[in-house]
Amino acid sequence: MKTNNIPYWNGKQLVCLCSAYDFPHRFYGGKCDGYDMAKNCFDNRLSCQDCNCLRSDGCDVLDGIESSKECPFIIDFCTEYEIKL
């Protein structure tokens, strides 16, 4: 089982371990909104350099100003796995 809050393919679907639920769940289902994934991206600066949501004092997605659907890291992830948000 993964522990880095990045969804993973279990052979049938993308499984997420974010804080939306206390158990593994389908990525972007129900309360799972990609927030933990965006936070992981921001904390590790994975693809924030050219992001329109990045400000000198934080991130518009993490501050609730923008939807996690605007996060380039999530957009790229969803494109890779052909997920429609």
C-alpha positions as CSV (number, residue, x, y, z in Angstrom):
1,M,0.0,0.0,0.0
2,K,1.3,3.5,-0.9
3,T,1.7,6.2,1.8
4,N,2.5,9.4,-0.1
5,N,-1.1,10.5,-0.8
6,I,-0.5,10.2,-4.6
7,P,-3.2,8.0,-6.1
8,Y,-2.0,4.7,-7.6
9,W,-3.3,2.1,-10.1
10,N,-4.4,-1.1,-8.3
11,G,-5.0,-3.0,-11.6
12,K,-8.6,-1.9,-11.8
13,Q,-8.8,1.8,-10.8
14,L,-6.9,4.7,-9.3
15,V,-6.9,4.3,-5.6
16,C,-6.3,7.4,-3.3
17,L,-5.2,7.5,0.3
18,C,-5.9,11.2,1.0
19,S,-7.4,12.5,4.1
20,A,-10.9,12.8,2.6
21,Y,-11.6,9.2,3.9
22,D,-10.0,7.0,6.5
23,F,-9.7,4.2,3.9
24,P,-8.4,3.7,0.4
25,H,-11.0,5.1,-2.1
26,R,-11.5,5.9,-5.7
27,F,-9.6,9.0,-6.8
28,Y,-11.8,12.2,-7.1
29,G,-14.8,10.3,-5.8
30,G,-17.2,11.8,-3.2
31,K,-15.2,14.0,-0.8
32,C,-11.9,13.3,-2.5
33,D,-11.2,16.5,-4.3
34,G,-7.5,16.4,-5.0
35,Y,-6.5,18.8,-2.2
36,D,-4.0,16.5,-0.6
37,M,-2.4,15.9,-4.0
38,A,-2.2,19.6,-4.7
39,K,-0.7,20.1,-1.2
40,N,1.9,17.4,-1.8
41,C,2.8,19.1,-5.1
42,F,3.1,22.5,-3.4
43,D,5.1,21.2,-0.4
44,N,7.6,19.4,-2.7
45,R,7.4,22.1,-5.4
46,L,6.9,19.3,-8.0
47,S,5.5,21.5,-10.8
48,C,4.8,24.8,-9.2
49,Q,7.4,27.0,-10.9
50,D,5.2,27.9,-13.9
51,C,1.8,27.6,-12.2
52,N,-0.7,30.4,-12.4
53,C,-2.0,29.5,-9.0
54,L,1.3,30.1,-7.3
55,R,1.8,33.4,-5.4
56,S,4.7,34.6,-3.3
57,D,2.7,33.9,-0.1
58,G,1.1,30.6,-1.1
59,C,-1.1,28.7,-3.5
60,D,-4.6,29.7,-4.7
61,V,-5.7,26.0,-4.8
62,L,-4.6,25.4,-1.2
63,D,-6.1,28.7,0.0
64,G,-9.5,27.7,-1.6
65,I,-9.4,30.5,-4.2
66,E,-9.1,28.1,-7.1
67,S,-10.4,24.6,-7.6
68,S,-7.9,21.7,-7.5
69,K,-9.0,21.2,-11.1
70,E,-6.8,24.2,-11.8
71,C,-3.6,22.6,-10.4
72,P,-1.3,21.7,-13.3
73,F,0.1,18.7,-11.3
74,I,-3.5,17.3,-11.1
75,I,-4.3,18.2,-14.7
76,D,-1.1,16.4,-15.9
77,F,-1.9,13.4,-13.6
78,C,-5.5,13.2,-14.9
79,T,-4.3,13.5,-18.5
80,E,-1.8,10.7,-18.0
81,Y,-4.5,8.4,-16.6
82,E,-7.3,9.7,-18.9
83,I,-9.4,10.9,-16.0
84,K,-12.2,13.4,-16.7
85,L,-12.7,15.9,-13.9
